[in-house]
Amino acid sequence: MKKLGACFLALLLLINVLIPSVSAEKLEPKIKVKLVNYFGNKTEVTIKPTGEYLIDQSIVRLTTGKSYLVKYNNNKITILDGTTPLFTSDTVKLLPLKETNYLAINNRNYLGSFQFVPENSKYVRPINEIFMEDYLKGVVPTEMYAEWHREALKTQAVAARTYAFSYQGVTIDDTINYQVYGGYNWHPNSTAAVDETKGEVIKVNGRLISAVFSASNGGKTESNANSWNNSPVSYLTIKEDKYDAKTAWDFSVKKQQFIPAKLTWNQMKENDTTITNTIKTWMANHG
């Protein structure tokens, strides 16, 4: 009996040792991101899992390496294997069986779990739920050149993390409305910058700052009070930026894209096809 009691006590001690480490790993927060930037508005999307995914509230598993269709129809979402419906519901949720599994949506890879929901009674909208640090690894190289100096990328990582933490519990999107998020499209240099600053955020008086950032300020920053007509804060003031002003740049477009003299509409071509094609693509994706 004494041996049995000793074994039981040892088992309890082992459990107490193991549980905190497992719990600590699970304490990392997650963030929900509506995927808009790279997809626009679609009535259907193609998905392809690497590693198995389970359709929540069902026994259906999606096989690794196989393509499926996620389709909007009559305010419902259906997952199809070819033409065979596998599951239909108001909202379809996909759960990875391992955290390292990822899902290609229209050929762009994403880690984490997913919800596919109806939007505007027209479209299917993917929502990616992902661990915060993995999210940042998809943000930093889209907001700053990943080949830049590691210290610059670390600064961007801390700013991006601070910004993202202020949106916990809120579904954001992957556009410049919040932060541009490129999914599981990581770069070793920016990934290292995120890892080397893991968990670091910026606070003033114990509260997260509003970590807004821009690509360029033209040589001078603006105050938050002037920009958004809210109460001034000490860290968003008007300051000269001698570094930004040193990098001169310009951008020009032709005032007249078409010269219609003696040409039919079908014969005319734009002068700046790069610009106009970008505009057309955006319009096609956004309706």
C-alpha positions as CSV (number, residue, x, y, z in Angstrom):
1,M,0.0,0.0,0.0
2,K,2.9,2.3,0.8
3,K,4.4,1.7,-2.6
4,L,1.1,2.5,-4.2
5,G,0.8,5.7,-2.3
6,A,4.3,6.7,-3.2
7,C,3.6,6.0,-6.9
8,F,0.4,8.1,-6.7
9,L,2.3,11.0,-5.0
10,A,5.0,10.8,-7.7
11,L,2.4,10.9,-10.4
12,L,0.8,14.0,-8.8
13,L,4.1,15.8,-8.7
14,L,4.8,14.9,-12.3
15,I,1.4,16.3,-13.4
16,N,2.1,19.5,-11.4
17,V,5.4,19.9,-13.2
18,L,4.0,19.3,-16.6
19,I,0.7,21.2,-16.5
20,P,2.2,24.7,-16.1
21,S,4.5,24.3,-19.1
22,V,1.5,23.2,-21.3
23,S,-0.7,26.0,-20.0
24,A,1.9,28.6,-20.5
25,E,2.2,27.6,-24.2
26,K,-1.6,28.0,-24.5
27,L,-1.6,31.5,-22.9
28,E,-0.4,33.1,-26.1
29,P,-3.4,35.2,-27.3
30,K,-5.0,34.8,-30.7
31,I,-6.3,37.3,-33.1
32,K,-9.1,37.1,-35.7
33,V,-8.4,38.5,-39.2
34,K,-11.0,38.9,-41.9
35,L,-9.2,38.0,-45.2
36,V,-10.0,40.8,-47.7
37,N,-6.8,42.2,-49.1
38,Y,-5.8,39.4,-51.5
39,F,-9.3,38.0,-52.3
40,G,-11.7,40.9,-52.7
41,N,-15.3,39.7,-52.9
42,K,-15.9,36.1,-54.0
43,T,-18.8,33.8,-54.1
44,E,-16.5,30.8,-53.9
45,V,-12.9,30.1,-53.0
46,T,-10.6,27.1,-53.4
47,I,-8.9,25.7,-50.3
48,K,-6.1,23.1,-50.1
49,P,-4.9,21.9,-46.7
50,T,-1.3,20.8,-45.9
51,G,-2.0,18.5,-43.0
52,E,-5.5,17.4,-42.0
53,Y,-8.3,19.8,-41.0
54,L,-11.5,18.9,-39.2
55,I,-14.8,20.5,-40.1
56,D,-16.2,21.6,-36.7
57,Q,-19.5,20.1,-35.6
58,S,-19.0,17.2,-38.0
59,I,-16.9,14.1,-38.4
60,V,-15.6,15.2,-41.8
61,R,-11.9,15.6,-42.3
62,L,-10.2,17.4,-45.1
63,T,-7.3,15.4,-46.6
64,T,-3.8,16.9,-46.9
65,G,-2.9,17.9,-50.5
66,K,-6.5,17.8,-51.8
67,S,-8.4,20.8,-53.2
68,Y,-11.9,21.6,-52.0
69,L,-14.4,24.4,-52.9
70,V,-16.0,26.7,-50.3
71,K,-19.1,28.2,-51.8
72,Y,-21.8,30.8,-50.8
73,N,-25.3,29.8,-51.7
74,N,-28.6,31.3,-50.3
75,N,-26.9,32.6,-47.2
76,K,-25.3,29.3,-46.4
77,I,-21.7,28.1,-46.8
78,T,-21.0,24.7,-48.4
79,I,-17.7,22.8,-48.7
80,L,-17.6,20.6,-51.7
81,D,-15.2,17.8,-52.8
82,G,-15.5,18.3,-56.6
83,T,-19.3,18.5,-57.0
84,T,-20.1,16.5,-53.9
85,P,-21.2,18.6,-50.9
86,L,-19.4,17.6,-47.7
87,F,-21.0,20.0,-45.2
88,T,-23.4,22.9,-45.3
89,S,-24.1,25.4,-42.5
90,D,-24.6,29.1,-41.7
91,T,-20.9,29.2,-40.8
92,V,-18.3,26.6,-41.5
93,K,-15.3,26.4,-39.2
94,L,-12.1,24.4,-40.0
95,L,-9.8,23.3,-37.2
96,P,-6.2,22.0,-37.9
97,L,-5.3,18.7,-36.2
98,K,-1.8,20.1,-35.6
99,E,-0.8,23.7,-35.1
100,T,1.8,23.4,-37.9
101,N,-0.8,22.5,-40.5
102,Y,-1.8,25.3,-42.9
103,L,-4.4,26.0,-45.4
104,A,-4.0,27.5,-48.9
105,I,-6.9,29.8,-49.8
106,N,-6.8,30.6,-53.5
107,N,-3.1,29.6,-53.5
108,R,-2.2,31.8,-50.5
109,N,-1.1,30.0,-47.3
110,Y,-2.4,30.6,-43.8
111,L,-1.8,29.0,-40.4
112,G,-4.4,28.6,-37.8
113,S,-8.1,27.9,-37.8
114,F,-10.7,29.4,-40.1
115,Q,-14.3,30.4,-40.3
116,F,-16.1,30.9,-43.6
117,V,-19.1,33.1,-43.3
118,P,-21.7,34.7,-45.6
119,E,-21.1,38.4,-46.3
120,N,-23.6,41.0,-47.7
121,S,-25.8,38.1,-48.8
122,K,-23.5,37.7,-51.7
123,Y,-20.0,36.4,-50.8
124,V,-18.1,33.9,-48.8
125,R,-15.6,35.6,-46.4
126,P,-12.7,33.7,-44.7
127,I,-11.8,34.7,-41.2
128,N,-8.4,33.5,-39.9
129,E,-7.9,32.9,-36.2
130,I,-4.2,32.7,-35.4
131,F,-1.7,32.9,-32.6
132,M,-0.5,36.5,-32.1
133,E,3.2,35.8,-32.8
134,D,2.4,33.9,-36.0
135,Y,0.2,36.7,-37.1
136,L,3.0,39.2,-36.6
137,K,5.3,37.0,-38.7
138,G,2.9,37.6,-41.6
139,V,2.6,41.3,-40.8
140,V,6.1,42.6,-40.4
141,P,7.5,41.6,-43.9
142,T,4.4,43.1,-45.6
143,E,4.8,46.4,-43.7
144,M,8.6,46.7,-44.0
145,Y,11.1,45.3,-46.4
146,A,12.2,42.0,-44.8
147,E,15.8,42.5,-46.1
148,W,16.2,45.7,-44.0
149,H,18.4,45.8,-40.8
150,R,17.3,43.4,-38.1
151,E,17.0,46.2,-35.5
152,A,14.6,48.2,-37.7
153,L,12.5,45.1,-38.2
154,K,12.5,44.5,-34.4
155,T,11.2,48.0,-33.9
156,Q,8.4,47.3,-36.5
157,A,7.6,44.0,-34.7
158,V,7.1,45.8,-31.4
159,A,5.0,48.5,-32.9
160,A,2.9,45.9,-34.8
161,R,2.5,43.8,-31.7
162,T,1.4,46.8,-29.6
163,Y,-1.1,47.8,-32.3
164,A,-2.5,44.2,-32.6
165,F,-2.9,43.8,-28.8
166,S,-5.2,46.8,-28.7
167,Y,-7.6,44.8,-31.0
168,Q,-7.8,41.6,-29.0
169,G,-11.4,40.4,-29.0
170,V,-12.2,42.3,-32.2
171,T,-12.2,40.9,-35.7
172,I,-9.9,43.1,-37.8
173,D,-9.0,42.7,-41.5
174,D,-5.7,42.2,-43.4
175,T,-5.7,45.6,-45.2
176,I,-4.2,49.1,-44.4
177,N,-7.4,49.7,-42.4
178,Y,-5.5,47.9,-39.7
179,Q,-2.2,46.2,-40.6
180,V,-1.4,44.4,-43.9
181,Y,-1.2,40.7,-43.2
182,G,0.2,38.4,-45.8
183,G,-0.5,35.0,-44.1
184,Y,2.0,32.2,-44.0
185,N,4.4,34.1,-46.3
186,W,7.3,34.6,-43.9
187,H,10.9,35.8,-44.3
188,P,13.7,34.5,-42.1
189,N,14.9,38.0,-41.2
190,S,11.6,39.4,-40.2
191,T,10.6,36.1,-38.5
192,A,13.8,36.4,-36.4
193,A,12.9,40.0,-35.5
194,V,9.5,38.8,-34.2
195,D,11.0,35.9,-32.2
196,E,13.7,38.2,-30.7
197,T,11.0,40.6,-29.4
198,K,8.5,38.0,-28.4
199,G,5.8,39.5,-26.2
200,E,7.3,43.0,-26.1
201,V,4.8,45.9,-26.3
202,I,5.0,49.6,-25.7
203,K,3.1,51.1,-22.7
204,V,2.8,54.6,-21.2
205,N,1.6,54.7,-17.6
206,G,0.8,51.0,-17.7
207,R,-1.4,51.2,-20.8
208,L,-0.8,50.2,-24.4
209,I,0.0,53.1,-26.6
210,S,-1.7,53.8,-29.9
211,A,1.1,52.4,-32.0
212,V,0.1,53.9,-35.4
213,F,2.8,54.0,-38.1
214,S,3.2,55.1,-41.6
215,A,5.6,54.5,-44.5
216,S,6.6,58.1,-44.8
217,N,5.9,61.4,-43.0
218,G,7.5,63.8,-45.5
219,G,10.1,65.0,-42.9
220,K,7.7,65.9,-40.1
221,T,5.3,63.9,-37.9
222,E,1.8,65.2,-37.1
223,S,0.1,65.1,-33.7
224,N,-2.7,62.8,-32.9
225,A,-4.9,65.8,-31.9
226,N,-4.5,67.5,-35.2
227,S,-5.0,64.2,-37.2
228,W,-8.0,62.8,-35.4
229,N,-9.2,65.6,-33.2
230,N,-8.8,63.6,-30.0
231,S,-7.0,64.3,-26.7
232,P,-3.2,64.9,-27.3
233,V,-0.8,62.2,-26.0
234,S,2.8,62.7,-25.2
235,Y,4.2,60.2,-27.7
236,L,2.3,61.4,-30.8
237,T,3.6,65.0,-31.2
238,I,4.8,67.1,-34.0
239,K,8.5,66.4,-34.6
240,E,11.0,67.0,-37.4
241,D,12.3,63.8,-39.0
242,K,15.6,64.6,-40.8
243,Y,15.9,61.0,-42.0
244,D,12.6,60.8,-44.0
245,A,13.3,64.2,-45.6
246,K,16.6,63.0,-47.0
247,T,14.9,60.4,-49.2
248,A,13.4,62.3,-52.1
249,W,10.8,60.6,-54.2
250,D,8.2,61.5,-56.8
251,F,5.3,59.9,-58.6
252,S,3.7,61.1,-61.8
253,V,0.8,60.1,-63.9
254,K,-0.3,61.3,-67.3
255,K,-3.2,63.8,-67.1
256,Q,-4.7,62.3,-70.3
257,Q,-4.8,58.5,-70.6
258,F,-6.4,58.4,-74.0
259,I,-5.8,60.3,-77.3
260,P,-9.1,59.5,-79.1
261,A,-8.4,61.3,-82.4
262,K,-9.6,59.1,-85.3
263,L,-9.7,56.0,-83.1
264,T,-12.6,53.9,-82.0
265,W,-13.0,53.0,-78.4
266,N,-11.7,49.4,-79.0
267,Q,-8.6,50.7,-80.7
268,M,-7.5,53.0,-77.9
269,K,-5.0,51.9,-75.2
270,E,-4.0,53.5,-71.9
271,N,-0.7,55.3,-71.7
272,D,0.1,54.1,-68.2
273,T,-1.0,50.4,-68.3
274,T,0.6,49.6,-65.0
275,I,-1.5,52.1,-63.2
276,T,-4.7,51.4,-65.1
277,N,-4.4,47.6,-64.8
278,T,-4.0,48.0,-61.0
279,I,-7.1,50.1,-60.8
280,K,-9.0,47.6,-63.0
281,T,-7.9,44.7,-60.8
282,W,-9.0,46.5,-57.7
283,M,-12.4,47.4,-59.1
284,A,-12.9,43.8,-60.4
285,N,-12.1,42.4,-56.9
286,H,-14.2,44.9,-55.0
287,G,-17.2,45.3,-57.2
